[in-house]
Amino acid sequence: MKTLTIQFSNIFQSILTLAFFLLMEVTTWLPLRFWAVWGGGGFIDTTQILNYSECFSAFKFGIYDANDSDCSGYIYGRTLLVFLDFLGLGLAHSFTVGIFLLFLLSIILSYCLPVKNLKDAFFYLLIVLSPPVMLLAERGNFDILMVGLVFLAGIQLSKGRVIISALIIASATLIKFYTGPLFLIVLVKSRGFRSKILVSMIAVSTAYVTLVDLSKMNQGFPRALGFGFEVWGEYLNQYSSTTGSTLRNQLLAVITFSVCVFLAIRLKFSGLFFPVSFVHQDNRNKLIANLLWLSLMSSYFLGLSFDYRLIFLAISVLLFIQSQELDGSRESYLYWMLVSILWLSFPSSGVAPIGDLLLELMIASASVSYFIYLRPRFSRSTGRGSPKAT
């Protein structure tokens, strides 16, 4: 009876969230208009992808060309376009697909932060109203689908369905490339030589198709000033009269991240950042949180960062909070850290560097936890640190 009540509550919360997003669409997303980032309505990213789907059937790899036509400039995998074309989905279905993505986003948010009291309601509203989440919903961006696929892969992996999980991750990677590193977790979770071989074959095949798609691109990925490993170099470029070299930006990125790692190590002792228990994938929610977190780190370090991709951060942190028995102070701290990053990173009237710094500190802290967790396992696998035979 209690389980049915919780499920009904989550469904009702999802419907309310969807109704709010639809109200925003009808009222032209007033908060985004206030921040001057409204895209014009009509789920512009959904519309663009469905347009590419129609173009792909006619131009094939010509969609990767860098020219000014409406059928060029595509920067992701062709698999999504093939699938949409197979389903017969085109520009005429933009609104329907956009509503589906909003509903999927509503379900995920409601599952990750079920509202049980005023505190939950307060933070849920702050997260839903945050610029990255609103922008993601307004544009109908397919990163919502990516989160859903990673979510589904984590559920299958938690049930021991390793091959199914690997196939789902392959599908996600062939759409947007940054989920490729998730094969590492699937490979670690694989039991038996046969499973490891099959997962490796799926990963290699996915890598091959991905490289083919990348080789067809005649342009690079757009730079996204907002968050990312090289964001500090981008800030210097923005505020200086000359554009710095890529080497300078990368060097600055390494230095700032090293400083954040040092600070994370120092601050971890006061219990402010993720403990090593975050990395322990001892329940389903924590496993999904790790998959989402690795997706965030992949896009962060590979330079595929956009502000709405902070949804991976939000869902990962929320799942960690739900899956871990945290004391009240640490739980509140994580909530406020998440809200601060979401609200300060973009748009933030000149204080975006604060949000970027908080995000980098959080990523550095999780990186330290991963290192602490993996180090003894690596030592055992290489024979170092093992007890001597007597």
Phi, psi and omega per residue, in radians:
M1 nan -0.740 3.133
K2 -1.118 -0.698 3.131
T3 -1.102 -0.733 3.122
L4 -1.113 -0.670 3.119
T5 -1.117 -0.741 3.117
I6 -1.125 -0.754 3.140
Q7 -1.103 -0.748 3.110
F8 -1.088 -0.715 3.130
S9 -1.088 -0.735 3.124
N10 -1.140 -0.707 3.114
I11 -1.111 -0.775 3.132
F12 -1.099 -0.720 3.105
Q13 -1.118 -0.687 3.107
S14 -1.104 -0.740 -3.142
I15 -1.135 -0.725 3.101
L16 -1.106 -0.714 3.125
T17 -1.125 -0.762 3.096
L18 -1.081 -0.730 3.130
A19 -1.076 -0.657 3.106
F20 -1.125 -0.792 3.128
F21 -1.086 -0.697 3.111
L22 -1.148 -0.657 3.075
L23 -1.092 -0.710 3.089
M24 -1.087 -0.686 3.134
E25 -1.135 -0.727 3.140
V26 -1.168 -0.656 -3.104
T27 -1.632 0.323 3.060
T28 1.032 0.632 2.994
W29 0.855 1.129 -3.048
L30 -0.954 -0.727 3.108
P31 -1.046 -0.700 3.136
L32 -1.208 -0.586 3.061
R33 -1.159 -0.645 3.095
F34 -1.103 -0.688 3.127
W35 -1.435 -0.003 3.109
A36 1.092 0.635 3.096
V37 -2.218 0.251 3.116
W38 -1.160 2.293 -3.076
G39 -1.513 -0.050 3.122
G40 1.860 -0.033 3.113
G41 1.423 3.096 3.080
G42 1.331 0.289 3.088
F43 0.967 1.247 -2.966
I44 -1.145 -0.599 3.116
D45 -1.243 -0.685 3.051
T46 -1.049 -0.799 -3.135
T47 -1.057 -0.739 -3.126
Q48 -1.117 -0.762 3.140
I49 -1.133 -0.744 3.128
L50 -1.161 -0.538 3.035
N51 -1.159 -0.749 3.079
Y52 -1.090 -0.582 3.103
S53 -1.079 -0.757 3.080
E54 -1.160 -0.665 -3.128
C55 -1.178 -0.623 -3.062
F56 -1.086 -0.651 -3.138
S57 -1.126 -0.397 -3.119
A58 -1.781 -0.650 -2.999
F59 -1.921 -0.183 -3.131
K60 0.921 -2.170 -3.051
F61 -1.252 -0.070 3.072
G62 -1.114 -0.289 3.119
I63 -1.180 -0.303 3.136
Y64 -1.511 -0.123 -3.126
D65 -1.146 2.592 3.133
A66 -1.736 1.426 3.027
N67 -2.392 -3.030 -2.985
D68 -1.627 0.134 -3.117
S69 -1.335 2.836 3.136
D70 -1.264 -0.199 -3.104
C71 -1.905 0.470 -3.132
S72 -2.333 2.927 3.065
G73 1.541 0.243 3.111
Y74 -1.220 2.412 -3.017
I75 -2.200 0.262 3.137
Y76 -2.204 -3.004 -3.094
G77 -1.251 2.604 -3.108
R78 -1.386 -0.186 -3.062
T79 -1.022 -0.752 3.122
L80 -1.051 -0.720 -3.131
L81 -1.145 -0.706 3.105
V82 -1.086 -0.746 -3.126
F83 -1.147 -0.778 3.127
L84 -1.118 -0.691 3.104
D85 -1.132 -0.685 3.110
F86 -1.085 -0.670 3.119
L87 -1.357 -0.142 -3.130
G88 1.319 0.442 -3.123
L89 -1.609 2.213 3.126
G90 -2.386 -2.812 -3.075
L91 -1.011 -0.540 -3.114
A92 -1.150 -0.296 -3.089
H93 -1.845 0.274 -3.067
S94 -1.018 -0.808 -3.088
F95 -1.159 -0.713 -3.139
T96 -1.100 -0.805 3.133
V97 -1.147 -0.677 3.107
G98 -1.069 -0.749 3.105
I99 -1.113 -0.704 3.099
F100 -1.046 -0.756 3.130
L101 -1.135 -0.678 3.085
L102 -1.094 -0.722 3.133
F103 -1.139 -0.719 3.106
L104 -1.093 -0.763 3.109
L105 -1.084 -0.705 3.137
S106 -1.107 -0.725 3.133
I107 -1.122 -0.786 -3.109
I108 -1.121 -0.796 3.141
L109 -1.098 -0.719 -3.117
S110 -1.194 -0.611 3.105
Y111 -1.202 -0.685 -3.049
C112 -1.359 -0.469 3.093
L113 -2.421 1.316 3.083
P114 -1.164 2.266 -3.077
V115 -1.411 2.007 -3.137
K116 -2.049 -0.309 -3.120
N117 -2.696 -3.111 -3.087
L118 -1.137 -0.625 3.116
K119 -1.088 -0.800 3.104
D120 -1.065 -0.758 -3.130
A121 -1.091 -0.698 -3.136
F122 -1.082 -0.879 -3.113
F123 -1.257 -0.559 3.094
Y124 -1.084 -0.768 3.111
L125 -1.113 -0.743 3.140
L126 -1.081 -0.638 -3.128
I127 -1.302 -0.797 -3.133
V128 -1.119 -0.644 -3.114
L129 -1.459 -0.088 -3.100
S130 -1.153 2.591 -3.098
P131 -0.944 -0.799 -3.122
P132 -1.088 -0.728 -3.133
V133 -1.200 -0.745 3.113
M134 -1.102 -0.732 3.141
L135 -1.138 -0.728 3.102
L136 -1.032 -0.782 -3.121
A137 -1.217 -0.773 -3.092
E138 -1.080 -0.666 -3.100
R139 -1.442 -0.272 -3.047
G140 1.068 0.792 -3.038
N141 -1.307 2.512 -3.086
F142 -1.321 0.010 2.955
D143 -1.108 -0.419 3.023
I144 -1.067 -0.763 3.088
L145 -1.120 -0.663 3.122
M146 -1.087 -0.758 3.088
V147 -1.067 -0.740 3.122
G148 -1.090 -0.693 3.124
L149 -1.180 -0.740 3.103
V150 -1.112 -0.708 3.078
F151 -0.996 -0.870 -3.116
L152 -1.120 -0.686 3.099
A153 -1.080 -0.704 3.122
G154 -1.143 -0.692 3.113
I155 -1.094 -0.782 3.139
Q156 -1.150 -0.680 -3.138
L157 -1.163 -0.636 3.122
S158 -1.164 -0.393 3.114
K159 -1.627 0.072 3.119
G160 1.454 0.148 3.136
R161 -1.544 1.296 -2.975
V162 -1.145 -0.788 -3.078
I163 -1.147 -0.748 3.102
I164 -1.067 -0.757 3.111
S165 -1.059 -0.747 3.134
A166 -1.116 -0.674 3.126
L167 -1.172 -0.643 3.101
I168 -1.169 -0.750 3.098
I169 -1.123 -0.642 3.072
A170 -1.069 -0.754 3.115
S171 -1.071 -0.761 3.127
A172 -1.114 -0.738 -3.104
T173 -1.161 -0.602 3.122
L174 -1.287 -0.233 3.057
I175 -1.558 -1.010 3.081
K176 -2.325 2.228 -2.784
F177 -1.264 -0.242 -2.921
Y178 -1.302 -0.108 3.114
T179 -1.569 0.050 3.138
G180 -0.936 -0.759 -3.131
P181 -1.054 -0.252 3.140
L182 -1.139 -0.338 3.077
F183 -1.038 -0.471 -3.136
L184 -1.099 -0.751 3.128
I185 -1.171 -0.711 3.126
V186 -1.102 -0.706 -3.137
L187 -1.131 -0.712 3.113
V188 -1.127 -0.646 -3.123
K189 -1.360 -0.224 -3.117
S190 -1.205 2.353 3.114
R191 -1.974 2.171 -3.138
G192 1.733 2.589 -3.092
F193 -1.117 -0.696 -3.098
R194 -1.088 -0.777 3.141
S195 -1.094 -0.729 3.139
K196 -1.108 -0.682 3.118
I197 -1.136 -0.782 -3.130
L198 -1.122 -0.755 3.105
V199 -1.098 -0.710 3.118
S200 -1.109 -0.704 3.118
M201 -1.133 -0.717 3.102
I202 -1.108 -0.740 -3.128
A203 -1.134 -0.758 -3.131
V204 -1.149 -0.747 3.119
S205 -1.088 -0.719 3.109
T206 -1.115 -0.732 3.123
A207 -1.084 -0.685 -3.132
Y208 -1.108 -0.848 3.141
V209 -1.108 -0.681 3.121
T210 -1.079 -0.772 3.133
L211 -1.129 -0.625 3.073
V212 -1.079 -0.811 3.118
D213 -1.075 -0.769 -3.137
L214 -1.111 -0.615 -3.132
S215 -1.180 -0.389 -3.135
K216 -1.462 -0.229 -3.103
M217 -1.307 2.343 3.095
N218 -1.849 0.303 3.134
Q219 -2.625 2.802 3.109
G220 -1.568 3.046 3.070
F221 -1.288 2.469 3.135
P222 -1.144 2.472 3.083
R223 -1.307 2.435 -3.077
A224 -2.200 1.688 3.114
L225 -1.251 1.998 -3.120
G226 3.049 -0.876 2.981
F227 -2.851 2.748 -3.093
G228 2.547 2.875 -3.027
F229 -1.054 -0.620 -3.082
E230 -1.803 0.415 -3.047
V231 -1.113 -0.555 -3.088
W232 -1.227 -0.626 3.023
G233 -1.138 -0.628 3.103
E234 -1.154 -0.647 3.072
Y235 -1.094 -0.740 3.111
L236 -1.082 -0.712 3.109
N237 -1.081 -0.661 -3.090
Q238 -1.199 -0.634 -3.020
Y239 -1.831 0.047 3.092
S240 -1.934 2.836 -3.097
S241 -1.349 -0.361 3.138
T242 -2.108 2.615 3.129
T243 -1.509 2.199 -3.131
G244 -1.273 2.798 3.141
S245 -1.299 2.809 3.093
T246 -1.081 -0.670 3.130
L247 -1.071 -0.734 3.120
R248 -1.099 -0.765 -3.140
N249 -1.102 -0.710 -3.134
Q250 -1.208 -0.681 3.109
L251 -1.120 -0.763 3.105
L252 -1.100 -0.659 3.126
A253 -1.105 -0.756 3.137
V254 -1.114 -0.740 -3.122
I255 -1.122 -0.835 -3.104
T256 -1.148 -0.673 3.135
F257 -1.192 -0.642 3.094
S258 -1.093 -0.715 3.085
V259 -1.086 -0.728 3.136
C260 -1.144 -0.643 3.082
V261 -1.106 -0.763 3.108
F262 -1.041 -0.802 3.133
L263 -1.132 -0.662 3.139
A264 -1.112 -0.697 3.120
I265 -1.109 -0.729 -3.134
R266 -1.194 -0.754 -3.058
L267 -1.349 -0.378 -3.130
K268 -1.063 -0.529 -3.100
F269 -1.179 -0.381 3.098
S270 -1.617 0.113 3.046
G271 1.310 0.408 -3.083
L272 -1.501 -0.487 -3.064
F273 -1.922 3.101 -3.111
F274 -0.964 2.257 3.026
P275 -1.350 2.958 3.118
V276 -1.072 -0.429 3.128
S277 -1.079 -0.336 3.064
F278 -1.049 -0.626 -3.059
V279 -1.377 -0.447 3.126
H280 -1.163 2.030 -3.081
Q281 -1.626 1.097 -3.016
D282 -1.638 0.086 2.983
N283 -2.656 2.950 -3.003
R284 -1.089 -0.818 -3.095
N285 -1.092 -0.682 -3.134
K286 -1.215 -0.599 3.077
L287 -1.121 -0.802 3.098
I288 -1.097 -0.707 3.120
A289 -1.035 -0.700 3.124
N290 -1.182 -0.690 3.099
L291 -1.099 -0.752 3.115
L292 -1.161 -0.693 -3.136
W293 -1.142 -0.712 3.107
L294 -1.128 -0.592 3.059
S295 -1.114 -0.747 3.099
L296 -1.077 -0.808 -3.115
M297 -1.132 -0.638 3.115
S298 -1.079 -0.877 3.136
S299 -1.156 -0.565 -3.130
Y300 -1.138 -0.846 -3.060
F301 -1.452 -0.413 -3.133
L302 -1.520 -0.074 3.124
G303 1.383 0.424 3.113
L304 -1.841 0.697 -2.994
S305 -1.666 2.271 2.963
F306 -2.293 2.723 -3.021
D307 -1.066 -0.671 -3.112
Y308 -1.243 -0.222 3.085
R309 -1.297 -0.082 3.003
L310 -1.148 -0.119 3.048
I311 -1.037 -0.553 3.096
F312 -1.129 -0.687 3.071
L313 -1.094 -0.848 -3.066
A314 -1.055 -0.857 -3.083
I315 -1.172 -0.692 -3.131
S316 -1.102 -0.824 -3.134
V317 -1.131 -0.736 3.139
L318 -1.100 -0.720 3.119
L319 -1.156 -0.669 3.105
F320 -1.084 -0.755 3.124
I321 -1.090 -0.710 -3.121
Q322 -1.224 -0.509 -3.018
S323 -1.617 -0.171 -3.020
Q324 -2.111 2.378 3.048
E325 -1.349 1.712 -3.108
L326 -1.849 2.581 3.019
D327 -1.248 2.818 -3.027
G328 -1.007 -0.663 -3.089
S329 -1.210 -0.745 -3.141
R330 -1.203 -0.686 3.109
E331 -1.065 -0.819 3.129
S332 -1.105 -0.670 3.131
Y333 -1.067 -0.808 -3.126
L334 -1.125 -0.701 3.082
Y335 -1.034 -0.829 -3.089
W336 -1.214 -0.611 3.056
M337 -1.067 -0.815 3.138
L338 -1.075 -0.852 -3.130
V339 -1.088 -0.703 3.135
S340 -1.089 -0.763 3.129
I341 -1.118 -0.789 -3.104
L342 -1.124 -0.662 -3.070
W343 -1.529 -0.516 -3.076
L344 -1.557 -0.489 -3.052
S345 -1.136 -0.606 -3.058
F346 -3.042 2.428 -0.485
P347 -1.346 2.603 -2.929
S348 -2.508 0.351 3.010
S349 0.933 0.777 3.036
G350 1.639 -0.089 -3.140
V351 -1.861 0.310 3.119
A352 -0.991 -0.620 3.106
P353 -0.994 -0.511 3.102
I354 -1.142 -0.803 3.093
G355 -1.085 -0.703 3.118
D356 -1.129 -0.681 3.125
L357 -1.160 -0.748 3.115
L358 -1.082 -0.710 3.113
L359 -1.116 -0.764 -3.124
E360 -1.151 -0.644 3.068
L361 -1.099 -0.688 -3.141
M362 -1.197 -0.735 3.106
I363 -1.149 -0.700 3.112
A364 -1.104 -0.701 3.135
S365 -1.120 -0.787 3.104
A366 -1.111 -0.628 3.114
S367 -1.099 -0.710 3.092
V368 -1.093 -0.730 3.128
S369 -1.106 -0.727 3.095
Y370 -1.077 -0.727 -3.129
F371 -1.108 -0.803 -3.138
I372 -1.086 -0.663 -3.119
Y373 -1.238 -0.705 -3.028
L374 -1.512 -0.407 -3.038
R375 -1.006 -0.897 3.139
P376 -1.125 -0.543 3.115
R377 -1.210 -0.650 3.084
F378 -1.183 -0.694 3.139
S379 -1.097 -0.720 3.118
R380 -1.139 -0.689 -3.102
S381 -1.207 -0.448 -3.133
T382 -1.703 -0.069 3.112
G383 1.584 -0.116 3.133
R384 -1.466 2.494 3.108
G385 1.435 -0.026 3.123
S386 -1.458 2.634 -3.100
P387 -1.177 2.551 3.129
K388 -1.285 2.583 3.118
A389 -1.258 2.483 3.139
T390 -1.863 nan nan
